[in-house]
Amino acid sequence: MPLARAYFTQLLLGTLHAALLLCLLPLAAGATLLLLPHDLLQQWGLHQWRSAMQQHRENLYWLAAMLMAGTLAWFYYGMGRVIVLAKPRWRTAYQTTTLLYMLVMSYGVAIAVVTATRPHYQQCGMYTEKLNGGLRHYRGEHFMVELCGTGSDPGRRDHIRLRIFDEQGRWRAVRYFTVHWGGAYPHLIDYARDHLAYFDASEGEDEDFVKLVPMPPTLADWISTRVPLLD
C-alpha cells in the first residue's frame, strides 16, 4: 500500500507540474503581447491576431507537439523513479497505467490546442445560400446542409465548414474545406442521388479536389461529429 500511495501521489504531482510546464507557451505569448506597444495592439485588433494565428497554425502545432513530447518524457521519468521500487510482478501494471494516463493527457492537450486555434466560422445564412446549401431530400428524409465561413484572406481564400443536420436537428456530418473566390475551382455544392460533392481549393490540392459526402451520412460520419479531433 505505501508504494501505491507513493505512485498516485507522484501521479498527481507530475500532472500538476506537467500542466504548469504546458502553460508556458500561452503565458509566453501573453507576456509578449504585453511588451508590444499599445498603438500596435490597437492597430492590429482581435481579427488580425486571429488571422495571424490561423496562418501559422501548423507551426503552432509543431511547437505544441515538441513541448508535449518534452513534458511527457519528464513526466515518465518521474513516474519511473517510483515504478522501479515495485515488485517485478506489479511493474508491468504500473507502467501500463502510466502509459495509458499519458495517452489520455496527450489527447486532452491536443483537443485544447486544436480548439484554441480553430478558425471562427460565421455568417452561416449567407454562406449556405451562396454555396448552394439548404434543405435537401434523401431517401425519405430531410437534411439541412449548412455552410459557414471565416471570411476571405488577401488571396481571396475562404475557409468553409460544412455541417449536415437531420430532421430532428441532430448533427450528422461535418467537413472542412477551402473556397478560392475568383479561382478555377467550382464553388457550389453539387448533389447526386446518393451523395453530395464539394470542391476543395486548399493548398496542395491537384486533381483530387472533388470531395464526396455520402447521403444520408454514414455511422462513421455520426461518430466523427461526437468524438473530438475525428472531425
C-alpha positions as CSV (number, residue, x, y, z in Angstrom):
1,M,0.0,0.0,0.0
2,P,2.7,2.5,0.8
3,L,4.0,2.1,-2.8
4,A,0.5,2.6,-4.2
5,R,0.1,5.8,-2.3
6,A,3.6,7.0,-3.4
7,Y,2.6,6.1,-7.1
8,F,-0.7,8.1,-7.0
9,T,1.0,11.0,-5.1
10,Q,3.6,11.2,-7.8
11,L,0.9,10.9,-10.5
12,L,-0.9,13.9,-9.0
13,L,2.3,16.0,-8.6
14,G,3.5,15.0,-12.0
15,T,0.2,16.1,-13.6
16,L,0.3,19.5,-11.8
17,H,3.9,20.0,-12.9
18,A,3.1,19.0,-16.5
19,A,0.2,21.4,-16.6
20,L,2.4,24.2,-15.4
21,L,5.0,23.4,-18.0
22,L,2.4,23.2,-20.8
23,C,1.1,26.6,-19.8
24,L,4.5,28.2,-20.5
25,L,3.6,28.6,-24.2
26,P,0.4,30.6,-23.8
27,L,2.0,32.5,-20.9
28,A,5.0,33.4,-23.0
29,A,2.6,34.6,-25.8
30,G,0.7,36.7,-23.4
31,A,3.8,38.2,-22.0
32,T,5.0,39.0,-25.5
33,L,1.7,40.9,-26.2
34,L,2.1,42.9,-23.0
35,L,5.6,44.0,-24.2
36,L,4.3,45.3,-27.6
37,P,3.4,49.0,-28.0
38,H,-0.2,49.8,-27.2
39,D,-0.6,51.5,-30.6
40,L,0.4,48.3,-32.4
41,L,-2.1,46.3,-30.4
42,Q,-4.9,48.7,-31.3
43,Q,-3.8,48.8,-34.9
44,W,-3.9,45.0,-35.3
45,G,-7.1,44.3,-33.3
46,L,-8.5,40.9,-32.4
47,H,-9.3,39.9,-36.0
48,Q,-5.7,40.4,-37.2
49,W,-4.3,38.5,-34.3
50,R,-6.7,35.6,-35.0
51,S,-5.8,35.7,-38.7
52,A,-2.1,35.5,-37.9
53,M,-2.7,32.6,-35.6
54,Q,-4.6,30.8,-38.4
55,Q,-1.8,31.5,-40.9
56,H,0.8,30.0,-38.6
57,R,-1.4,27.2,-37.2
58,E,0.8,24.4,-38.4
59,N,3.9,25.9,-36.8
60,L,1.9,26.2,-33.5
61,Y,1.0,22.5,-33.7
62,W,4.7,21.6,-34.1
63,L,5.7,23.8,-31.2
64,A,2.9,22.3,-29.0
65,A,4.0,18.8,-30.1
66,M,7.6,19.4,-29.2
67,L,6.6,20.9,-25.8
68,M,4.3,18.0,-25.2
69,A,7.0,15.4,-26.0
70,G,9.4,17.0,-23.6
71,T,6.8,17.2,-20.9
72,L,5.8,13.5,-21.3
73,A,9.5,12.4,-21.2
74,W,9.9,14.3,-18.0
75,F,6.6,13.0,-16.6
76,Y,7.5,9.4,-17.3
77,Y,11.0,9.8,-15.8
78,G,9.4,11.0,-12.6
79,M,6.9,8.1,-12.6
80,G,9.7,5.6,-13.4
81,R,11.5,6.5,-10.2
82,V,8.5,5.2,-8.2
83,I,7.7,2.3,-10.5
84,V,11.2,0.8,-10.2
85,L,10.5,0.3,-6.5
86,A,7.6,-2.0,-7.2
87,K,7.8,-5.8,-7.2
88,P,8.6,-7.2,-10.6
89,R,5.1,-8.7,-11.0
90,W,3.5,-5.3,-10.4
91,R,5.8,-3.2,-12.6
92,T,4.0,-4.0,-15.8
93,A,0.7,-2.9,-14.4
94,Y,2.1,0.3,-13.1
95,Q,3.9,1.0,-16.4
96,T,0.7,0.2,-18.4
97,T,-1.4,2.5,-16.2
98,T,1.2,5.3,-16.6
99,L,1.3,5.0,-20.4
100,L,-2.5,5.0,-20.7
101,Y,-2.7,8.0,-18.5
102,M,-0.1,9.8,-20.6
103,L,-2.1,8.9,-23.7
104,V,-5.3,10.5,-22.2
105,M,-3.3,13.5,-21.1
106,S,-1.9,13.9,-24.7
107,Y,-5.3,13.6,-26.2
108,G,-6.7,16.3,-23.8
109,V,-3.9,18.7,-24.7
110,A,-4.4,18.0,-28.4
111,I,-8.1,18.8,-28.1
112,A,-7.3,22.1,-26.3
113,V,-4.7,23.2,-28.8
114,V,-6.9,22.4,-31.9
115,T,-9.9,24.0,-30.3
116,A,-8.0,27.2,-29.5
117,T,-6.5,27.5,-33.0
118,R,-9.6,26.5,-35.0
119,P,-11.0,29.2,-37.3
120,H,-14.1,31.2,-36.2
121,Y,-16.9,30.3,-38.6
122,Q,-19.7,32.8,-39.1
123,Q,-22.4,34.2,-41.4
124,C,-23.8,30.7,-41.9
125,G,-27.0,32.0,-43.6
126,M,-25.1,33.9,-46.3
127,Y,-22.6,31.1,-47.0
128,T,-25.4,28.5,-47.1
129,E,-27.2,30.5,-49.7
130,K,-24.1,31.5,-51.7
131,L,-22.7,27.9,-51.9
132,N,-25.9,26.1,-52.7
133,G,-26.6,24.6,-49.3
134,G,-30.1,24.4,-47.6
135,L,-32.8,21.8,-47.2
136,R,-32.3,18.6,-49.2
137,H,-34.3,15.3,-49.5
138,Y,-32.6,11.9,-49.5
139,R,-34.4,8.5,-49.1
140,G,-37.5,9.9,-47.4
141,E,-35.5,12.1,-45.0
142,H,-34.9,15.8,-45.0
143,F,-31.4,17.1,-44.3
144,M,-30.2,20.6,-43.7
145,V,-26.8,21.4,-45.4
146,E,-25.3,24.3,-43.5
147,L,-22.2,26.2,-44.6
148,C,-20.3,28.8,-42.6
149,G,-17.1,30.7,-43.5
150,T,-14.2,32.6,-41.9
151,G,-14.1,35.4,-44.4
152,S,-11.6,35.6,-47.3
153,D,-8.0,36.4,-46.8
154,P,-5.9,38.7,-49.0
155,G,-5.5,35.9,-51.5
156,R,-9.3,35.5,-51.7
157,R,-9.2,32.1,-50.0
158,D,-12.1,31.3,-47.6
159,H,-12.1,28.5,-45.0
160,I,-15.5,26.8,-45.0
161,R,-17.3,24.5,-42.5
162,L,-20.0,22.2,-44.0
163,R,-22.4,20.6,-41.5
164,I,-25.3,18.3,-42.2
165,F,-28.3,18.1,-39.8
166,D,-31.2,15.7,-39.9
167,E,-35.0,16.4,-39.5
168,Q,-34.6,16.4,-35.7
169,G,-31.8,18.9,-35.8
170,R,-29.1,16.3,-34.9
171,W,-25.6,16.9,-36.3
172,R,-24.9,14.0,-38.7
173,A,-21.7,15.0,-40.6
174,V,-19.1,17.7,-40.9
175,R,-16.4,18.7,-43.4
176,Y,-13.8,21.5,-43.7
177,F,-12.6,22.9,-47.0
178,T,-11.4,26.0,-48.8
179,V,-13.0,28.1,-51.4
180,H,-10.9,30.3,-53.7
181,W,-13.1,33.1,-54.8
182,G,-12.3,34.0,-58.4
183,G,-10.3,30.9,-58.9
184,A,-10.7,28.0,-61.3
185,Y,-12.3,25.6,-58.8
186,P,-16.2,25.4,-58.7
187,H,-17.8,26.9,-55.6
188,L,-21.3,25.4,-55.4
189,I,-22.2,22.2,-53.6
190,D,-23.3,19.6,-56.2
191,Y,-26.0,17.0,-55.3
192,A,-26.3,13.4,-56.7
193,R,-28.6,10.6,-55.9
194,D,-26.6,9.1,-53.0
195,H,-24.0,11.8,-52.1
196,L,-23.1,15.5,-52.3
197,A,-19.9,16.9,-53.6
198,Y,-17.9,19.9,-52.6
199,F,-14.7,21.3,-54.2
200,D,-11.7,21.9,-52.0
201,A,-9.2,24.5,-53.2
202,S,-6.8,24.0,-50.4
203,E,-3.1,24.4,-50.9
204,G,-1.5,21.4,-52.5
205,E,-4.8,20.1,-54.0
206,D,-4.3,18.9,-57.6
207,E,-6.7,16.5,-59.3
208,D,-8.3,15.2,-56.1
209,F,-10.2,18.5,-55.3
210,V,-13.6,16.9,-55.5
211,K,-14.7,15.6,-52.1
212,L,-17.8,13.4,-51.5
213,V,-20.1,13.0,-48.5
214,P,-22.5,10.0,-48.6
215,M,-26.1,11.0,-48.3
216,P,-27.6,10.1,-45.9
217,P,-24.4,10.4,-43.8
218,T,-22.9,7.2,-42.5
219,L,-22.4,5.9,-39.0
220,A,-18.7,6.9,-39.3
221,D,-19.8,10.4,-40.0
222,W,-22.1,10.5,-37.0
223,I,-19.3,9.2,-34.7
224,S,-16.8,11.7,-36.1
225,T,-19.1,14.6,-35.1
226,R,-19.1,13.5,-31.5
227,V,-15.5,12.4,-30.9
228,P,-13.1,15.4,-30.6
229,L,-10.4,15.5,-33.3
230,L,-12.1,13.0,-35.6
231,D,-13.9,15.7,-37.4
